[in-house]
Amino acid sequence: MALIKSISGIRGTIGGQSGEGLTPLDVVKFTAAFGQWLLSRQAQKSGPHTVVIGRDGRLSGPMVSQLVAATLQGLGIDVLDLGLSTTPTVELAVPGEKAIGGIILTASHNPIQWNALKLLNETGEFISATDGEAVLQIADNESFVFAEVRKLGSYRTDNTWLQKHVDAVLALPLVNRNAIANRNFRVVVDAVNSTGGIVVPMLLEALGVEQITKLHCEPTGLFAHNPEPLPENLTDILAVTKRDDKDLGIVVDPDVDRLALICEDGSPFGEEYTLVAVADYVLKQSPGTNKNTVSNLSSTAALRDVTQKHGGQYFASAVGEVNVVEMMKAQNALIGGEGNGGIIFPELHYGRDALVGIALFLSHLATFGKSASILRRTYPSYYISKNKIELTPGIDVDAVLEGIRAKYAKNPVNTIDGVKIEFDKEWVHLRKSNTEPIIRIYCESDTLSTADYLANKIISDIREVIADKK
C-alpha cells in the first residue's frame, strides 16, 4: 500500500490501514484539511462558499466522491459535483462557478488501484507547494472545525461542464474548424475506459470529424491496459490505426490532461512531440513579438529549437504542472506544458488540457495538408530514454543525487529540481518522483542508442553511489 503527499496532491492505493493507503479515513482527513484551508482564505468574505468536484472513471471514484462531498458539506461548504469529468474541465469550472476551490478525484496515469485528491485554488489552478504544506499541517494537527447542523453545506450536480469545456475550445481563434472538417479525417480514439471516452468524441464531432472509431471508450474504470500513454501500453491503437487506414490515433490518460498521438502508419508521433507540434502551430499563427515557451527540465530540447526558429525564447522549469505554470506566468509564455503530452494554453486556462491539444493539433495537421508522419519528420529528431529505479526505505535519495552531482561536477549542472547534467549533445535529468516511490532518469540524445547508453551509464553510477553509502 502507498500514500504519497506531494505538490501533485494526495495520492495513494485504495484499501489497507489508515496512513498507509488512501483509505476512507485518509480521504476524509485530507479533504477536511483542504476545506478548512480554503475557508481560512475566505475569512473576510461572507458565504455561501462552493467547491467544485469531479472524477475520472476509476472503480473507486464513486466511493471517494461521496466521502469528499460529505466532508465538505460537514465543513459548511456547498458542493457542486460534475460527476464523471476531466481534470481540465474542473479547472475551468472553478472560476466559471466563482467557487473557492476544486478537488479532482483522479490518479492520472497511475494503475487501477490508485486514486488521488488533486487540489485547486479559486483560480482553478493547482495549489502551490507552500499552500500544500499548509494543508498538510492542518491535516497533521487535525485542526479543522465542522459546521453545526443548521450550517451544513448543500450538494448539487451539474453535467453541463463537459459541453461548456468543448464550447470554450471551439471558441479559440486558433482552432480552425473549417480546415479540420474539410480534411475528412479518419480518427481512432483510445480513452482507456475512462472519461475521455465521453468528451473526446464529443469534441471531435463538434470539430467536424465524422469518422471516429472508439477504442476502450466506455468509462467503466476497468482500464484495458496500463493507463500511462506510452508506446508499450498502446499496442491496440497502434495496430488499429495502421490496419484500418486511419489518419490519426488519439490517446488520452484517465483524467484527460495528457495527449499522445499515433501517425497514420501506426508509429507513435511521440509523447514529447505533442507539445512541440502544437507550440509550432501556435507560434506560427500568432503575430507579435512574444513567442516565449516553457516546459520542464525533463522535456525534449526540440521545443527550444522550434521556439528559437520562430524568434522566441525558451525557458525550463522544475517538473510539476504548478512549476511550469509559475514559469509561464513569469515569462508571459504564449504556450507551455510538459513532455508527457501535457499542453498548457493560457488563452483557455493555466492547466494541462488534452482537449485543447487535440483541437490545436488537428488545426495544425489540417492546414499542413500532409500526413502526421510527414509532419513529425519536420521537427528535430531527439530521443529520450526514460528509466527509473525503485526506491527502498534504506536509500537516501538526496545523498544519491548529491553523489551524482559531485561525480559530474565538471559538466554544467542544474539543481533546481533534482540533478540535470548537460553534455555536448545530450542531457540527463535525475529526480525523485512526486507521484511514485522511484527515482526517474531521463536521458536525451539525437539517437536512441546513445540515450540508452547514457541512461545505463547513469544507472550504473547510481548503484555505485548507493553501494558506497551503505
N, C-alpha and C positions, 0 to 999 in steps of 0.2 A: 504494500500500500504506500501511497505517496501523497504528501500535501506540500505544495510549493507556494510560498508567499513572495511575490516579486512585483516589479514595475508592470508586469503583464497581468496582474490581478491575483486572485486566489484560485489556484488550480490544483486538482487532486483526483485520485481514483475514488470511485464510489464504493462505499462499504468500509468494513473494518472498525477499528476503535477510533474514538474521537481524538483529534490531534494527529492521527497517523494517516488519515484519508479524508476525503470530502464527505463526511457523514452529515446527517440532518442537523446534528448539534453544531457542527462547524459552519454549515450554511447559515443557520440562524445567527450564530455569534458574529460572523463577519458581515452579514447583511445588517445586523443591528449596529455594528460599529460604523459602517459606511453611512447608514441612515442618520445616526447621531452626528457624524461629521458634517453631513450635508445640512442638517438643521442648525448646527453651530454657525454656519456661514450665512444663515438667514435670520440670525438673532434679531436684527433690527427691522425685519420685514414681516408684516402680518401675513397669515396664511390665506387660503389653503396652499399647501406645498405638494407638488406632484413629482413622482419619479416614474420614468418610463422603463418598462422591462420588455424583453423579447428573448426568444430562444431559438437554437438550431434544432435539428430533428433527432437529437440523441434520445436513446431509450430512457435515460434518467431525467430528461428535460421537464416533463410534466410534474414530477415529484419535486425537483429543485425549484421550479417556478412557483408552485404553491407555497413552499416554505418561505421563499423570498417575499412574495406578495403579502402573506400573512404577517411576517415580521415587520415589514414597512408599515402596514396598517396599524400594527401594535404600537408603533412609534408616533402615530398620529399623521402619517404621510398618506396622501392619496396615491393610488397605484393605477397607472394606465398600462395595460397588458396588451402588447401587439401580438402575442401568441407566437406561432411559427414565423420567424422573421430572419433578418440578417444583421450582422454587426453594423455595416454602414447604414442600414435603414434605421436602426435605433439611434445611431449618431445623428442622423438628420431629424428624427422625430423629437429629440430632446429640446433643441431650440425652437423647433416648429410648434411644439406644445407649450412653450415657455415653462418647461419643467426645471426643477432644481438639480436634476441629475438623471443618470440612467444606469441600468445594470443589464449586461448582455450575458445570457447563460449559454456558454459555449466553450469548449476546449480547443477550438480552432482545428488544427491539423492532427491533434492527438487521437489515438485509437478510441474505440467504443467505450471502454471502461472509465474514461476520463470525463470530467466536466469542470466548469470554472465559472467564477463571477468576474466579468470584466467591468470595470468601474469607470463611469463617465461623469465629468463635471457638468455645470449648467450650459456650457457651450457645445456639449456633445462630443467632447474630446477626452481622451484618456487622462486620468489624473496623473500629476507629476510624481516623481519619486519621493519628494518631500511630503506631498499630501498623502501618498500611500503610507509613509512611515507614521503619519498622524493617525490614519485609520487603524493601522496595526497596533498602535499604542492604546487606542480606545478598546480594541478587542482584547489585548492582553490584560488590561485593567478591568475589563467588563464594566466600563464607566458609561453605560447607556441607561436612559430612563424612559420607560414606556408610558404611554398615554393612559389617562383614566377612561372609563367606558364611554362617556359622552363625547370624547375627543378622538376616538379611533378613526383611522383613515378610511376612505372609501375605495372601492375597487370597480373598474370598468374595463371593457375590452374594446379594441379598435383594430379591425382587419383591413383598413384602407391604406395603411402606410406603405405597403409594397407598391401599390399603384402610384402613390404620390412620389415615391422614390424613382420609379420608372419615368414618370412625367417630368421630374426635375432633370433627369439625364437627357431626355429628349429636347428639353428647352435650351440646352447649351448650344451656343452658336457654332462651336467646332464639330458638333455631331451632324454629319451630312446624311440625313435620312434618304434624300433622293438618290444620291450616289449609291448608297447601300442597296436600296430597293432595285435599282436598275441593274445591279450586278447579278441578281437572282442567285445569291449564294446558297449552296447546299451545306448545311451545318449539322454537326453531331455534338450533343451536349452530354457530359458526364458530371452529374451533381452528387455523386457518392451517397445517394439516397438520403439527402438532407434538403434544406430549404432552397438551395439553388435550383432544385428540380421544379419549384413553383415559379420563381421570379426570373430566372434566366430565359426560359421560353417566352414568358410574358414580355420581356424586353425585346427579344429577337422579333417576335410578331409585330410589336409596335414599330420596330425599325424597318419593317417591310421584308423580313426574311420569312419566306413561306415554306421552305423545305427544311424542316427541323426533325432530326432523329434524336429521340430521347433515350439515353442510356443511364440506368441507375438514377432515375429522376423521381421515384416515389419516396416522399420524406418519412420513411419508416424508422430511420435511425439504425437500420441493420446495414452498416457500411459494407458495400460489395467488395471493397478492397481497402488496403491501408489508405486513410483519407489524406495523407500528405501528397500533394500533386507532383510527385517526382516520376520520371520515366519508368522506373522499375515497378511502379504501382499502377501504371496506366496501360497495361497490355491490351485490354479490351478495346478502348477507344483508338489506340494506335492501329489496331488491326481493322476496325470498322471504317475509320477514316480513309484508309488506303483501298480496302476491298470494295467499298460502296461508292467510290469516286466522289468523295466529299471535298468541298473547297477548304474547309477548316474544321478542326476539332476544338471544342471549348471545354475546359475543365476548371471547376471551382472547388474550394475546400468546403467543409460543412457550414461555415458561417459566412461564406461568400465575400471574403476580403482578400483572397489570393486568386490569381488568374494564371493558368497555364494554357498554352495553345499548341495545337498539332497541325503541321503542314499537310497539304493535300496528298503528299507522297507517303504519309504515315510516320514522318520523322518529327520529333519534338522541335518546336520553334525555339525552345529553351526558356525555362522559367526566368532566368536572368535577363533575357531579351524582351520580355513583355514590357517592362518599363522603358527599355531602350527604344523600342519601336514607337510606343505611344508618345514618349518625350520627343522623338524625332518629328512626329506629325505635329504635335502641339507647338514646338519651336518654329517649325517651318510655316505654320499657319498664323502665327502671332506676330504682328508688326510691333515695332518699338525696340527700345534698347535693352529692356530687361529680358534676358534669356537665361537666367540662373536656374540651376537644378540642384537637387540634393538626393543622395542615397546614403546608406550606411556603409561602414568600413568593410563589411563583408560582401559588398556588391561589386559587380563587374566594372572594370575600367572603361568598358565600351560606352557607358553613359557619359563619362568625362570626354571621350573622344567626340561623340555626337554633339554634346553641348558646345565644345570648342569649335566644331565645324560651323555651327550657327552663330558664332561670335559671343557665346555666353560664358559664364563662369560656373564651374562645378565645385560643390562643397560636400565633404563627407562628415557624417555624424556618427555618434555611438549607435550601436544596434538597439532597436526598440522603436516602435512607432512614435511614442511620445518624444523621443530624442530627435527623430527625423523631422517631426512637425515643429519642434522648437527651433531647429536649424533653418527650416524653410521660412518660418516667420522672421527670423533674424536676418536672413539674406533675401527676403522678398522673392522667394523662388516661384517660378511660373508653374513648375511641376516637380514632383519628387516621389519618393517611395523606397521600396526595398527590393533586393534582388530575388526575393522569394515569390515574385509575381504580384507584389502589392503596389497599386497605383494610388497616389495621393494627388488630387487635382483641386487646388484651393478654390477655384471658381465655383465648385459644387460644395465641398466641405473638406475639413482637415482630417481625413481618415482614409485608410486603405479601402478601396472600393472596386470590386471586380466588375460591377455593372458599368460604371463609367469607363473602366478599362476596355470592356467589350465594345462599347459604343464608339470610343475613340479609335480603337484598333480597326474595327470594321470600316470606319470612315477612311482611315489611312489606306487599308487594303483596297477599298473600292476606288479611291482616287489614284492609287498607284497603278491599277489596271492590269497587274500581272498576278502570279500565284504567290502564296505565302512563302513557299520555299525560295523563290527568287527574291522576294523582299528580304528574307533573312540573310541572304548572301550579300546584300548591300551594306551590311554592318561589319565592323571589325570583328575578327574571329578570336575570341578568348575562350578559354576552357577553365572551369572551376572544378576542382576536386574537393568534394565535401565529405569530411570524415568526422568521427567522434570517438572519444574514449569514455567508457562508462566509469563513473566515479564510485569509489568505495569510501566508507566512513574514515578510513585511515589516511586518505590523500589530502594534503594541504594544497589546495588549488593555487592560492596566492604565491606560495613558495615555488610551486612548479612554474608558474608564469614568470616569476622573477628569475628563476634559473635559466629559462629560455631567453629572456631579455638580456641577461648577462652574457650568455653564450654568443649572442649575435650583436653585441654592443657596438661593433664597428659598422654595422648597417644602419640606415635610417629606421628608427623605431618610433611607433606611435602607441602611447599607453593610455589614451583617453577611455578605452574600452577593451580590457584585456591587453594583448600584445599584438601589434601588426608590424611585420618586418618587411621592408622593401628590398628587393634585389634588382638586378639590372632590368629584366623584363618581367619579373614575377613578383608576387607578394604572397605572404602567408598571414592569416589572422587567427589567433587563438583566443578563445573566451569561454567563460563559464556560461552555460545556457541559463536563460531566465525561466524556462518552462520545463526543463527536464534535467535529471541529475547526471549531466555529461559535460565534458569539455568539447566544444565544437572546434574543428580545424578546417579552415577554408584556405585553399591554395589556388592561385590563378596564374596561367601562363598562356602563350599562344599555341601550345599543343597540349593535348590531354595527357600524353605520356610524360611530359615534363612536369605538369601539375601533379600527377600521381607520384612521380619520383620525389618531388619536393615534399609532398604530404607524408610519404613513407619515411623520408629522412627526418622530418619534424617529429613524427610519432616515435621514431627510434630515440630521438633526443629527449623527448618527454619521458620515455620509460627509463632512460639513464638517470635523468634528474630525480624521478620518483625513487629509483633504487638507491641513489646517493643519499636521499633524505631519510631512508629507513634506519 
